Amino acid sequence: MSRTQESLSTTHDRVGTGVSLTALVLAAFFWLPASTSAQVSFVETRVDIEIGPEIGDVTFTRDVAPILQQNCQVCHQEGSIGPMPLMTYEQTRRYSARIRREVVARNMPPYHLDAEVGIQAIKNDWRLSEHEIATVAAWVDQGAPMGDPADMPPAVEWPDYSEWRLQDQLGEPDLVIASIPFTVPADGGDMWYRPVVPTGLTEDRYIRAVEIKPSLPGRRVVHHANGRIRVPGQDGELRGAGLLTEFAMGKVGEIFPEDGARMLRAGSSIEWDIHYYPIGEVVVDDVAEIGVWLHPEGHVPPYPHRLSNWGLQGDLVIPPHGTAMTQGFRVFSTPVRLDSYQAHGHTRLVAGQIEAVYPDGRRELLSRTRFNARWHHSYIYEDDARPLLPAGTTLVMTHWYDNTADNPVNPDPDVWVSRGSRTTDEMSHEWISWTALDEEAYERLLAEREAKTGLPIAARDDN
């Protein structure tokens, strides 16, 4: 085991909020909007698109059906989570105006990473290209013609949604850990279920990938499902040993970096944290499962890899028809590589971002996202785009909240909102997966990155 594994990168918290003296002082250094109204203005979505002459005449069978197959039908089919199927011309034409509106506003497919700033090289990117968006818009503007039936592509053979999403890449998981059955009543408020289930491991093993799979009925009532690792202490009591992964709508599992070490210890258990919300129908004996793919015995990745849930602290109290902002700060004492980013909140959170402030004072906006509480995407950076941060870098995390009627998912702009776990409350934290490096690894990865891009990493645009 390397020295880095034995002594994980330590971090020191510093926090600030949009209304505290701390944040007002930091505003002179960090990027902060000038007013709370400005804080949420950048999340407004575009409502139209320029359709150039290169688009030409568009038909469903030749032009639109392939876009639906590649990007939409995974959800919009019978028995899946989409509110309507979009498998045929007749089904699609019925909703053509709605489709145009949602596609042009970049609400569908539901992927909310800001395309204007930050790192754009993302794995499993759901976003349509500008050409695809223009094609869909032009089809509707031209009267939604069907076209020649002979142009219709063959139907896609979709996978069984009771199977693991990572199965095609990795095969069946080596380990499956199921929650204890729980019946969700038809009515009531938020419910949290936290059973502890042994992994059954008799030796320490490193994890290659992990995925949480709710039952098909459970997908309708599960807000999120987290798996936390518990290991026995010297007194025999189970103690926390880190986060394994999270399920929420839009997340399909995690394949860890090849050089990133995430371990399940012998005798460990998984503490489930399943947030249920009744939907008017009883769901009997719901069971969620964690699938774990393991590295071969004896394989030891060299650097510690962690999934962290970093809170943005401060007073999160949003008045009726008001806005708010929170910030959090992490200072890394060793070099690190950021592998993925995800903002988390509830219905009043409208945007989040992470920014690196390097030891020499340079700033780089790494990622910014609009936030929609219906979807919880983890933005996994492409291998050659993962931020490499030297020791002493400060990660600045910022969230913006909108409790006004302008927020389309706000359930009630007339109430005060404060921090809490219920769906009607608000949250402020980031899911960040990261790899702790030593100086030698940092310099090597930096040199490899610069050799590939031909551009010194320090010379990147600060956005």
Secondary structure by P-SEA (a helix, b strand, c coil): ccccccccbbbbbbbcccccaaaaaaccccccccccccccccccccccccccccccccccccccaaaaaaccccccccccccccccccaaaaaaaaaaaaaaaaaccccccccccccccccccccccccaaaaaaaaaaaaaccccccccccccccccccccccccccccccccbbbbccbbbbcccccbbbbbbbbbccccbbbbbcbbbbbccccccccccbbbbbbbbbccccbbbbcccccccccccccccccccbbbbbccccccccbbbbbbccccccbbbbbbbbbbccccccccbbbbbccccccccccccccccbbbbbbbbbccbbbbcbbbbbbcccccccccccccccccccccccccccccccccccccccccccccccbbbbbbbbbbccccccccccccccccccccccbbbbbbbbbbbbbcaaaaaaaaaaaaaaacccccccccc
